[in-house]
Amino acid sequence: MRVLLKIFTAAVLGSMSSLTLAGGGLSGVESVDSQHARDTEKDWSGMIGLAALSKPEYWGSDDTEGAGLPIIIVDYKDTAYFKINRAGWWFWKADENFRVGAVLQIRPAAWDDDDDSIDDVKPFFPAGFDEPDAEAEPGINVRYKIDRFTAEAQITAGEDTNAQIDLKYNLMQTAQFVVTAKLGVELLGEDQVNYGWYGDVSSLDNDSATNVTVGVTAIQTLNPKWKLLYGVQSTSLDDEIDDSPVGQDDTYTVAFFGGAYSF
């Protein structure tokens, strides 16, 4: 099973890890697309496009880089979906506001041996320090949505039990513009932090980590088929990550601009 998850992750993740690194910066796009599916009552809906990002080389890096990356969102009957960095199925809908589902969250490797800035800290790696792999984490998520406000939480099983809580509010909601503010809290278990930032070396002392993200996403509808996407977000990393052998900075900012075809 673990081998199959790695194969699936590698196939999907290849050019999308930076979107995942953005920590859900395109989550406002997901919300608008889901609403579009419900409003039009279409079986299949979604967006396909491209985004340009300014981002750190990896979580904890103090170097930034630019990247061009795909936007892929597919929704079937507002029930099954693939959105940016996760796939899921809403198996219970209490009403229009509350639902529960199964989720498969793609988690990219925290750092890569090819990252230029990792060379600055490699000389200090202890013996047996391993490079992490990308993973796909199964789990459960719940969502509550009312008017302009959306709250979503998920628990997934990776190297440890991990959790994510997102609060989103549409500051502006018109036919042409949707502007969404987001507060996200990510909780990573102790073993997940050790695997991602401490080289999976059990002798190194580390604890669990809590990362906090704030951001704003804007979606401009040019016509029924085409949209422009803008956004910026900042993430504060836990001291457990900043103090790790690969940690260089405790905050990072991601900015993006893109265009997408909506169907």
Phi, psi and omega in degrees: 000318181297321179295319179296320179296321180292322178295315179300315182297315182298321182292317184278325191277338189328302184250014186245002185299328182290329175293324176291321177302331179295354172068032180088020181300337179263017182296332176296327176295319178301315184297316180295319180294320178296320178295321178299319180297318180291320183293321184270347181056035176277147176292310181248135175210168178161192179219143173227127182193196181226147177228145172253131184236149164249124190207166174286160178296324176201168178299115181102354179283150175257010177250142178250162178209162175257151180208147173251125190221153182280150170250119180230115177227123178227132182228132178244111177054033180053032183230305177254145185203157163231124186221105173064291187221020179201155175241152182198173179214118176279102185268349177216122177241107181293320178196197180290344186260324189238137179208159180230142183210172171262144185223149172237105185266126176275124178243113180289164174299138182299328176206164183231143182298340180276350179296129183300317186289345178290338179297334181290335184249349181306320182300342184259002179293136174287167179299141177080015182284114187262147173281132182284158175256158171289153183220162170240120187253117175283152180185194181235140174227156177229149180219138174234127182225130176214124181054242184267357186254137177226132174237131180221140179223146178216151174235128181231160181248110176243232171294339176210180174280124181239157182218155178219133176235125180236131174242125183229142179221129178280106180291325177225137183213091180233178180295333183260326184231140167231120179244122187240129173262143184225141169237122181236140177235122179249130179244118181251130180293163184302316181291329178294318178295318179297319181292318186279323189236351181242021172066017182058034179262109187294336182286342178282136184271118175214165181236185175290169184223147175235119180250140183238132181235136171234144182193171178225134177238138177235137178236121180252122179270114179279319176201178184303341184254336188238139180225149170253143185235135179225153176183158174211143177209155180233137181239132175259119182272146179297153178301332180297330178276315180298325182272002182286168179300336180258357183287132177234336182210147183261002176219153172212155181236138177238129175237142181216156173216138181199176176225150183214146173266126183257135180229000000 
